């Protein structure tokens, strides 16, 4: 096993722990401080008590609460920015009128051939992949946090 070299403090600690384990097994000449022997003895013995009832559920709730930050502010900010973008796009469309499509096609004459008929399929795939309500409805086994 490849491990990084130990620092002198780690080497001393490891040596003391190994001496305590050897002394607990009855090896001669292995002198270790009493605290290390007590720790080695405690690690060899099974626990006297079982975890309390509901320990796993309590721990799972604590981990879930600690791991998931509150994203309500980010969702609201994203929705506001998307609404602003759509509003600005509508204003730009109203300002430019019907000339924007013609100007775009004049600037890029190869735009209709760019997708070669696959543009609608691409948009449909993106809509299916990123539609916000579908994962909750179609995958009943998923546990997603609710906001």
MARVOLUM-659413 format. One line per field, with one value per residue (C-alpha): residue number from 1; residue in one letter; chain; x, y, z. Coordinates in steps of 0.5 Angstrom, whole numbers, plus 500, padded with zeros to 3 digits. Layout:
num	NUM,... $
residu	A,... $
chaine	A,... $
c1	X,... $
c2	Y,... $
c3	Z,... $
//
This chain:
num	1,2,3,4,5,6,7,8,9,10,11,12,13,14,15,16,17,18,19,20,21,22,23,24,25,26,27,28,29,30,31,32,33,34,35,36,37,38,39,40,41,42,43,44,45,46,47,48,49,50,51,52,53,54,55,56,57,58,59,60,61,62,63,64,65,66,67,68,69,70,71,72,73,74,75,76,77,78,79,80,81,82,83,84,85,86,87,88,89,90,91,92,93,94,95,96,97,98,99,100,101,102,103,104,105,106,107,108,109,110,111,112,113,114,115,116,117,118,119,120,121,122,123,124,125,126,127,128,129,130,131,132,133,134,135,136,137,138,139,140,141,142,143,144,145,146,147 $
residu	X,X,X,X,X,X,X,X,X,X,X,X,X,X,X,X,X,X,X,X,X,X,X,X,X,X,X,X,X,X,X,X,X,X,X,X,X,X,X,X,X,X,X,X,X,X,X,X,X,X,X,X,X,X,X,X,X,X,X,X,X,X,X,X,X,X,X,X,X,X,X,X,X,X,X,X,X,X,X,X,X,X,X,X,X,X,X,X,X,X,X,X,X,X,X,X,X,X,X,X,X,X,X,X,X,X,X,X,X,X,X,X,X,X,X,X,X,X,X,X,X,X,X,X,X,X,X,X,X,X,X,X,X,X,X,X,X,X,X,X,X,X,X,X,X,X,X $
chaine	A,A,A,A,A,A,A,A,A,A,A,A,A,A,A,A,A,A,A,A,A,A,A,A,A,A,A,A,A,A,A,A,A,A,A,A,A,A,A,A,A,A,A,A,A,A,A,A,A,A,A,A,A,A,A,A,A,A,A,A,A,A,A,A,A,A,A,A,A,A,A,A,A,A,A,A,A,A,A,A,A,A,A,A,A,A,A,A,A,A,A,A,A,A,A,A,A,A,A,A,A,A,A,A,A,A,A,A,A,A,A,A,A,A,A,A,A,A,A,A,A,A,A,A,A,A,A,A,A,A,A,A,A,A,A,A,A,A,A,A,A,A,A,A,A,A,A $
c1	500,503,502,505,511,509,511,515,509,505,510,511,503,503,509,505,499,502,506,499,496,502,502,495,496,501,508,514,518,512,512,506,503,497,492,494,493,486,484,487,483,477,477,478,471,465,460,456,449,446,444,438,432,431,438,439,433,435,442,439,435,441,445,439,438,446,447,442,442,436,435,429,433,437,430,427,433,433,426,426,432,429,422,427,430,423,421,427,426,419,421,426,422,416,422,425,418,419,425,430,428,430,436,439,438,441,447,447,445,447,442,436,441,445,440,439,432,434,433,426,428,434,428,424,429,431,424,424,430,429,422,421,415,416,421,417,411,414,419,416,422,426,427,428,427,421,422 $
c2	500,507,512,519,519,520,526,525,527,522,516,517,517,510,507,508,505,499,498,499,494,489,490,488,482,480,481,482,489,493,499,504,509,507,512,508,501,503,506,499,495,499,498,491,490,490,496,495,499,499,506,509,508,512,514,512,517,522,522,522,528,532,530,532,539,540,538,542,550,554,556,560,566,564,561,567,571,567,567,575,575,570,575,581,577,576,583,586,581,583,590,589,585,591,596,592,590,585,587,583,576,579,582,576,572,577,577,569,567,560,560,556,550,550,546,542,540,538,544,542,536,539,544,538,534,541,542,535,535,541,542,543,539,533,529,530,527,521,519,517,514,520,524,531,536,541,548 $
c3	500,498,504,504,509,517,520,527,531,527,527,535,536,531,535,542,539,536,543,547,542,543,551,551,547,552,548,553,552,549,554,553,557,561,557,550,554,556,549,546,551,550,542,543,547,544,546,552,549,542,539,541,538,532,531,524,522,527,524,516,518,521,515,510,514,514,507,503,503,502,495,495,494,488,485,486,483,477,476,476,471,466,467,465,459,456,458,454,448,447,448,443,438,439,437,431,428,423,421,426,422,415,418,422,415,411,416,416,410,412,418,415,413,420,424,417,420,427,430,432,435,439,442,444,447,451,453,456,459,463,464,471,473,470,474,480,477,472,477,484,487,487,494,492,497,497,497 $
//
